[in-house]
Amino acid sequence: MYNKHQDRPVVVTWRQFANKGYSAFASLHRQVRIGVLSVATLAVAAQAHARLNDNVVVTAEEKETIDEGDLREVTVSGTMAPLTQLQSARIVTVLSRQDIEQAAVESINDLFKLVTGVDVRQRGGFGIQTDISIDGGTFDQVTLLLNGIDIGNPQTGHLSADFPVSIGDIERIEVLEGAASRVYGGQSFGGAINIVTRHDKGHTADLAASGGSFGTATGEARLSLTTGKVSNRISGGGGRSDGGTQNSSWRKGQLFYQGDYESDDLKLDWQFGLSKKSYGANTFYSAAYPDQYERNQRLMASVDAEYKVKGDERRVKDKNYMKDETNANSSHLTLLSSVFWNRSWDNFQLVHNSTFGENFHRTDVFGIKAGGHVDWKLGKTAVSALLRHENILSTNLGCNRQPEGSFYAWNDNRTTVSFSLEHNILLRHWTISAGVMASMTSAIDHRFRFYPGVDVAYRPTSRWKLLFSYNKGFRLPTFTELYYKSPTHEGNRDLKAEHNHSFSLGGQYSTQGLSASVRGFYHRGTQMIDWVMYAPDDIYHTASFDLDNVGVQVQGKASFAQLLGHDTWVRSLSVGYTYIHQTKHDAEGVVKSNMAMEYLRHKAVASLTHRIIKSKRVKRLKGRAKLSQFFNLSPFQLSMTWDVRWQERVGSYVSDGSLVGYHPYWLLDAKLLWSMPEASDSKSQLSACNFQLSELYVQATNLTNHRYRDLGAVPQPGIWVMAGAKVRLK
């Protein structure tokens, strides 16, 4: 959502579509799980990747203008095999790069607040520790991916959102709501979020810095180098703050490297990430201990490979068929494989600088995945196999004793093997995607269990689509839920895997400049895990219940330049609302829930972007030639974005020994942005040093300085003002 207007239109002419490397999203070298995209989002993404290939002709005056028929041919997918946007039978919310740049946020985790169906609960500013859930579920029930690689943490979902990238690294974010085990694996219980990083080509460097309230300062740098068919990108950054509340200061840093190789048949992607942070954890896990402290570190690496076997294409080309006809009539086999490793360290102090209640943990996740998909006369068929191994060493968590004298006293491990099969039937008005995953884990037994799913789309016209889906998912308990024991919490070794039957029914309308969707869902959950208290003075225990979530979601988006056919003062408007009702099928009384039964009953979001000033050139500054050159680059615009959010949460928190219910609240964020489009030729850049100021901004979160609580007794900061700048060197 939140698709923004650009200064001048671009007309994109696609020479060829399906299964080609220069299809807008296929160029990212992996399956792109996108089900519904607004016209503006697709236009921006298409324009961004069009520049990378000579087969795409860009002429232009308006970057958001693109032929609607072309959009329907962009390869997108909510399934194992990629489908076009018109064919897709899943709904996925997408935040584009332009959405991200204009949002009044300073962290990746804050971006998820803009998505209607996502619940974001934070324990401080800048998303230092964030719990992310979908459709009334919990933060342990969402699969988080970085460029398609699962980076979830089996120790606890509290640490899954420790991303080794910054906002400036991101091309877009995709949010899939509802169970999707056959696509993303067993842990995709309530949905999945995929962060796709930028794939800049050429030789560029970007610098960014910001500073503001509570002694907050951040900085980052990014470098891209391309040599032949190999591209490399490296970025790093960090920051510090005194925090907006008591005992909420933080320090953080991250480093990310990504490379890729591309030929006609083979694509390779590799990435490496490192993140590190330390922060005051004021009453994070218990109101009785306000001086908690935590340190986290993550290391991740992965390699992806994609190999295309074009069985009949050469024979058809020899008959001088058009390229589009070749795509339509030839069969294609694509082989996919990936290897990944994640390691995380966690040090938690119940009392800062004290060994009382202190814990140390080290978690490793290894995995290998192989499969592929084939296009043939009866549709598209995909298969995959996954081997995933999880291991933890801990001073507190585990069921196996370490040798005497070991720093970590306990350990545990588990291995999961899964196989997935899916077939997609593509008809003129219908798409039917059906599949099943068979999964076996050593943590339960050595039996395979089956998790089916089916997605159906009916298209009465090119603008309307009706959708239905059913998917079954499961989730293993985290090591924390099984084993954690402290003065305030006690785990349960007898917990079983959660299961979920997810049903969704919806519809969407999309035309140039306008899109809308409505979705109803029913999630029938069994053995749902929660941390609960059975009395006001009790500690938290892990227990499981049968919980059902029923909800409805509506969204609408408008890009007025596209809608009206000319530039407008109001650039874009997005609105969304989600309502959820939960039913607990258990007679056992619970005084206080800390996860599953504390859900957002109401969430409404809206975003408005409007222009303030639009100029073709900046006047020269007399007497200062170099400074004049620095600013006299190209057209610029001054715009304003307003983000408003209202939400009401079911649940309560402990304050002074008694339970207090959460209060509904409104939050208003704003961002004043001076931006300059990326230069398309050397004449638009500073000829002496290729130095371009691309962005200046001032933004404020919680503009009304509202005081509220959204997670336990943790107070949220008031108004937070930041200012920053971005510079590009070429």
N, C-alpha and C positions, 0 to 999 in steps of 0.2 A: 504494500500500500504506500501511500505518500509519494506518488509519482510527480516529479517536479518538471516545470517548463524550462526549456533551454532558449537561448537567445534567438537562434536563426535555424530555419528548417533544413532538414537533410532529406534528400530523396534517395532511397536505397534500392538498387536493382539487383536481385539475386539471380545469378546465372544457373544455379543448381541448388537443390535442397537436401533431400533425405540422405542420411548416412555419409555426408561429406564433412571433411575436417573444417571447412570454413562455414558450415552452418553455425549460426550465432552461438549456440551453447555447446554444440558438439566440439567446438574448438577448445573447450576446456579439458578435453582428454578424459572424460569420464561420463558415466550416466548422470544426467541432470534431472533430478526429480522435481519437476514443476508441473502443476496441474492446471492452474488458472492464473493468467498474467494479465494485468491491465495493459491497454494499448501503449501507454507511455512507458511502462517498464520494459516491454519488449522492444520498443523503438530505441530506447537508450542503450539497452544491451546489444542490440543489433548494430547500432552505430559504432559502439565501442570496439566490437570485434571486426566490423567490416574493414576498418583501416588496416587490419593485419593481413589482408589477402588481396591479391591483384584481381581476383575473379569478381570482386564486389565493387561496383561503381558508385561513389558517393558524390552527389552534386548538391549543392545546397544552401538553402537559406534557412531552413527551420529544422533543428535536430529532432523534434518530436513528430514531424510529419513523415509518415511511411504508409505505403499502400496496404490496406487492410488484408487484401488477398495474400500478400507476402507473409504477413504475420501468421497465417494459418499453416504455413509450411515450415515454420521454425521447429526444429527437433527438440521436443521436451518430453518428459516422462515422469509418471508417478508409479512406474512399474519397473521390473527388472530389465525389460527391453525398452529402448527409447522409442517414444511415439511423438507425433507432432502435437502441437498445442490443440488443434482441432480434434484430434483423436483421443486425447488423454481423458481418463475416467476418474482422476483424483483431483482434489482441490488443494493447492498449495499456495500459501501467502508468501509473497516475495518482497523483500526490501532491496531496492536497487542501489547502486552506488550513489546516484543522485539523491535518493531518499536519505541515505546515511549521511551524506555531506551536509544536508540542510537541516537535519534533526538537531535539536538542542540537547545533545548528550556528549559525554566525555569518555564513555566506556562502551565496549561491545554489549555488555550485559544490560545497560540502559536501553539499548535499541529494542530489546524484546518487549519492553513496556508498550511500544507502539503497535504491537500485533494484538488484535482483538481477542483471540482465543488463548493467549499466553498469560499465565500468572507469574509475575516476577516479585519475589520477596527478598529484600536485601537487608544486610546488617550494617549498612553504612553507605557513605557516598562513594562514587566511582565504581560501584559494583565489586568492592573488594572481596566480599563473599556473597554469592547470589544463588538462590534456589529457583529453578525454572521448571514450571509444570504446564501441562496442556489439558484443557477440557475437564478441569476439576480434579486431576490426578495429583501425583506427588513428584518431587524433583528426581526421585530415583527411577521414575517410569518413563523418562525421556531419553532417547538416544541422541547424543551430541556428536556431530561429525565435523571434521576439518578437511575440506576437499574430498569428501566422501569417505574418510577414514574415521572409524569410531574412536573417540578419545574419552569415553566414559570411564569413571573411576569405580572399581568394584569395592573399594574401602567404604566410600560414602559419596552420594550424589552432591553433597555440599562442596566437593572439590572438583566436580566434573567441569564446571564453567571457568576453570583457570586456563584461559586461552593464551598460547604463546604468540599471538598476533595482536596488533592494535587496529583501531578503526581505519586508519589510513591504508592498511593492507587489504581491505575487504572490497571485493567486486560486488557481491550481493549476499543476502541471507535468505534461505528457503525454509519455510516452516510447514511441515506436513502434520496434520492433525488426525488422530485416530490410530489404532493399532496397525502396524505395518511389518510384522515379523518376517513375512516371506520376502520382503524387499531389503530390509535393514538388519535382519537378525532377530534373535529371540528377545533381546532386551528392549526392542522398540515396542513397548507395551502400550503407551499412551500417545506416541507420536515421535517425530524426529525433527531435528534442526541441523541443517547443513550450512556451514560457513564456507563460502567460495572466495578464495583470495584472488587478487589481481594478477593477470598474466601480461604485464607490460613487456613490449618488445623494444629493441633498440638500446641506446645508451642514455640513461637518464639518472638523475639523482634528485631526491626530494628531502626537504628539511621542514620540520614543524616544531613549534614551541607554543606553550600556553601557560598562563598563570592566573591566580585569582584568590578567592576567599580562603580563609583558614590556612594561609601559608602554602597553598597548593601550587605546584610547579611540575610541568611535564615537558618532555622533549623526545623527538624521534627522528630517525634518518632512514632513508630507503635508497637502494642502489639497484639498477637494472643493467645487465650487460648481455648482449646477444652476439654470438659468433657463429655464423653459418646456421645450422639447424638446431643449435643448442642455445637456450636462454637461461640466464641465472638471475635470481632476485634475492637480495638479502636486506633485512630490515632489523632495526633494534631501537629500543627506547626504554624509558623509565619515568618515574615520578615519585613525589613525596607529598605528604600533607599532614597537618596537625589534626585533621578530621573536624567534622562539624559538631560533634558531641563529645562527652567525657570518654576517655580511654578509647578513642577511635582513630588515632594517628596511624599512618601506613607508609611503607616504602615498597616499591615494586620495580621490576625490570623484566624485559623479555627480548629474545633474539629469535629470528625466524629466517630460514633459508629455503628456497624452492628453486628447482631446476627442471627443465624439460627438454626433450629431444623429439623431433617430429619429422618423419619421412612420409612417403605416399602410403605405406602399409603399416608402419610401426610408430607408436607413440609411447614415450616413457616419461613418467613424472616422478620426482623424488622430493621429499621435504624433510626438514629437521627443525625442531622447535624447542626452546628453553624458556621457562618462565620461573620467576622467583619473587616472593613477596613475604612481608611480615607486617602484622597489624594488631592493634589493640582490639580485643574481642569483648567489648563491654556487654555483660549479661547475655552473651550469644546463646549459651546452652542452658543457663540457669540464672534466674534473677537473684539467687542467693550469693552469687560470686561475680561482682561487677568488675573485677580486675583480671579477667581472662586474657590470654595472649596466644597467638598462633603464628607459625611459620610454615609456608608451603613452597615446594619446588617441583617442577615437572620437566621431564625430558621425553621427547617423542621423535620418532623417525618412521618413514614409510617409503616404499617404492611401488609404483603402479606401472603396469604394462598393458598395452592394447594393440592387438595385431589383427589386421583385416585380411580375410581371404575372400577375394571377389571372384567367385566361381565362374559365372557366366558373363560377366561384364565385358571382358576383352572380346569374346566372340560377338556380342551384340554391337560393340563399338566398331568392329571390323565391317559390319553391315551399314555403317554410316548412320546409325540411329542418332536422334537428338539425345543430349545428355539427360534431359528430364525423362525421356522414354526409357533410356538405359536404366535409370534408377527405379522406374516403375516396374520393369519386366525382368530384371536380373535378380539372382539370389546372392545374398551376402552372408558370410560367416565372420563374426567378430569374436576373438578370443581375449579374455580378460584375466588378469592375475594381479595380486597385491600381497605384499608382506609388510607387517607393521609391528612396532614395539613402543610401548608407553611405560615410563617409570615415574613414580611420584613419591616424594618424601613429605611427611607431615609431622610437625612437632606442636603439640597442644599443651598449654599450661593453664590449669584451672585457676592458679594464682600466679601472676607474673613474677618471674625470678624466684620461683619456689618449685621444689620437686613434688609438692603435695598435689596429687591428681594429675601429674604430668605424664604424657604418652608420646611415644615415638613409633612411626609406622613407615614401612617402605613397601610399595605395591608395584608389581610388574605385570604387564599384559603383553603376551605374544600372540600373533595371529598370522595365518596365511589363508588366502581366499583365491579360488580359481573357478572359472566358468566361461560363459559366453552366450551369445544369442545369434539366431539365424533368421533371416527373412526368406520366406518361401510362399508358395501359392496359397496356403491355408492360413497365413498370418505371420506372426512373429513368436518364436519360441525361445525361452531363456532357461539356462540351468546354472547352478553354482554350488560350490562346496566350501565350507568354512571350518577351519580348525582354530580354536581360541583357547588359550591357556592363561589362567589368572593365578597369581601367587602373592601372598602377603607375609612379611616378617614384621613383628610387632612386639612391643612391651606389654600389650594388653589384649590384642585380638588374635584368635586362633584356637585350634583344638589339639595341636601337636607341640610337645615341649621341645625346645631347642637344646643342644648340648650345654652342659654346665659351663658357665663363664661366658656364654654368648651375650652380646649386647641386646639382641632381640630374644626375648624369652619364649615367644610363641610363633607358630607359623600355620598356614593352611594354604591349600591350593585346590583348583578344580579345572577340569578340561571339558569343553563343549565341542561336539561335532555336529554339524548340521548340513543338510542337503536341501536345495530349493529347486522347484520346477514350476514354470509358468508358461501359459500360452495366451496369446492375444488374438482375438478374432476381430478383424477390421472390415466393417461394412459401410455402405454409404451413409446411413443414419445412426449406426450403432457401433459401439466399441465394447467388447466383453473381454475382460482380463481375469483369468482364473488361475490359481496356483496353490501350492502347498509347500510347507517347510517341514521336514522331519528332523527332529533335534534330540540328541542324547547328551546328558551331562553326568560327569562322575560324581557331582555333589548330590545327586538323587539316586540313580541306579544306572544300569547300562542298557536301558530300554529306550527305543525311539518313540517319541510322541509327535503327533501330527498337528500342524497349525495351518488350516486352510484359509483362503481368502478369495473374494470375487469382487470386482469393480465393474459397474455397468454404466455406460453413458448413452443417452439417446439425444440426437440432434435433429429436431424438427426443421430448423433452419440453421444457417451459418452463425446467427447471432445468439440463438438460444441453445441451452444444454441442460438436460435433466440427468441427475446422477444418483446412483445408489451403490453402496458398498457394505460388505460384511468382511471383517477380518478378525481372526483370533490371535491373541498374543500371550506371552508369558514373561515373567521376570524372576530371576533368582534373588534371594535376599542378599543384601550387602554384608560384608564381613562385620561392619559395625552393628547392624541389626542383629546378627547372630551372636556376637561375642562381647560387645562393649560392656564394661562394668566400671562404675565410678560412684562417688558419693551422691550423684544426682540421676544416674541412668543405669539400667540393667537390661542387657540383651536376652535373647531367647534362642537357644540352640535347636529347638524343635520346630522352628519356622519352616513352612513349606513354600514352594514357588507360587507366586501370584498368577492368576489367569484372568483373561479379559475377553469378552465377546463384544466387539465394537460394531455398531450399526450406524449408518449415516445415510440421510436422504436430503437432497438439495437441488438447487437449480441456479443457473447463472445467466446473465445477459451481458453481452459485450459488443460494443460498436466503437467507432473511432471517437476517442475522447471521453467515453462513458462506459463504466462497467458496474455491475451490481451482482450480489450473490446472497443466497439464503441457505442455511444448512441446519438441519435438525439432527441430533445425535443421541444415542442411547448406548452407554457402556455398562455392561453387566460384569461386575468384578467379583471374583471369589478369592478368599484367603488374602485379602488386601491388608498390607502391613502398615502399622501405625505405631507411634510412640504415644502412650496414653497414661493418664493418672486415674486411679480409682477412688481417690479421696483428695480433698484440697491440700493436705499436707503430705501426700504421697510423692515418691520419686517416679520418673518415667520408666515404663516397661514397654517392650515390644510385644505386640499382640496382632492377631489377624482377624478380620471380619469380612463379611460379604457386603459390599457397597455398590450401589447403582448410581450412576450419574446420568441425568437426562438434561438436555439443554438445547438452546436455539441460538443461532448466530446470524446476524445480518451485517452486510458491509456494502458501501457504495463509494465510488471514486469518480472524480471528474477532472479532466484536464481541459480547461476552458479554451486554450489556444486551438486545440484540435477540434473541440466541439463547435466553436464559432468560426473557425477558419482564419483567424487573424490574432495578432498579439493582444493580450488583455492585461489589465492591471492585476486582477486576481488570477494567479497562475494555476493553482490546484486546490481541491478540497477533498478530504477523505473523512468518512465517518464510519463507525462500527459499534456494535453492541452485542454482548453475549450474556445470556441468562442461564444459570445452572441450578438444578435442584438435586439433592442427594438423599438417598434412602439407605439406612443401615438395617440389615436383616440379622439382627442379633439382639437377644434380650439382655445381655450383660451390660450393666450400667457403666458408663464412662463419664467421669467428671470433666476431664480435660484431654483434648487431642492436640498433638503437636504437628501433625502432617496431613494425613488423608482426609480428616473430617474438618479441617480448616481450609475452606475453599472460597473462591470468589463467587458469590451468588449473582452479583451484577458487576459488569465492567463495560464502560462506554469510553470510546476514544474518538478524538477528532483532530484534524490537522488542516491548517490553512496557510498557504504560501502566497504572498503578494509582492509585487514589485514596488520599490520606492523610487529608484532612479535607474534609467537605462541610458548609457552613453556610448558613442562610437569611438571616441578618443579622449584621452586625458590631456589637458593643457600643459604645455611645458612650464617648468619651474625656472624662472629667470635667474641667471647668474650661477646656476648649478647644473652644468651640462650632464654629468654622470647621473645625478639624482633624477634629472629630467628624463634621461634615457630609460632609467629604471622604471618609471611610471608610465612613459609614453609607449606602450606596447601594443595594445589591441583594445577592442570594445570591452566594457565591463558592465556589471549590473550590481545594484544594491537592492537586496530583497530581505523580507522578514518572514519568518515561520513561527506560527503559534501552535503549540501542542497542548491539548487539554485532556485530562483523564479523570474519570469519576469511577469509584469502585466501592463496593460494600462486601465485607468479608464475614463469613460465618465462623464463629469461634471466640476464644477469650485468651487472656494472658494473666499471669500472676503478678499482682502489685500489692505490696505490704501485706502479704499472706492471704489475700483474697482474690477471687477471680473477677476480672473486668472484661466486658465484651468489647470487641473491636467496633469502632465508630466509622461510618462511611465518610469519605472525604473527596474533595476536588483538589487537583494539582494543575498548575499552569506553568508551562515552560515556554521560553521565547528565544529566538536566535536572530540577530542582525548580521547579515552576511554580505560582504563585498567580495565578489568573485570575478575572475577573468577566465574565459575559456582557454583550453590548452591551444597553443599556437600550432597551426598546421604547416607552417613553412618557416624557414630561418629568418625571413624578413620581419616577422612579427616578434622576434626575440631580440634580446640585447646582443648586438653583434660582437661587442668586445669580449663578453664573458659568458654569453648564453645563460643569463640569469633572469628568471621571471618570477615576480611576485604573483602568486595565483590566488591567494585567499587571505582575507582579514575578517575576523568575526568577534562579536561580543554576545555572550549568551547567559541566560539565567535559568536555573532550575528551581522549582517551587517559588515562583515569582511572588506569590502572596505571603510567603514566609509562614506557611501553615505548619503547625506542630501535630504530629500524628505518630501512631505505632502501627506496624503492619506485620511484624514477626516477633512474637513474644513480647517481652518488656523492653526491647531495644528501641530507644527513641531515635527518630529519623531527623536528619539535619534540616534546618530552615533554608532560607534562600541561599543559593550558591552561585556566585557570579564568576565567570571565566572569560578571558580574552586570549586570542591566539592568532598566529599567522602561519602560512604555508608558502614555501618557496620551491621552485623547480629549477634545476640546472641541467642543461643539455650540452 
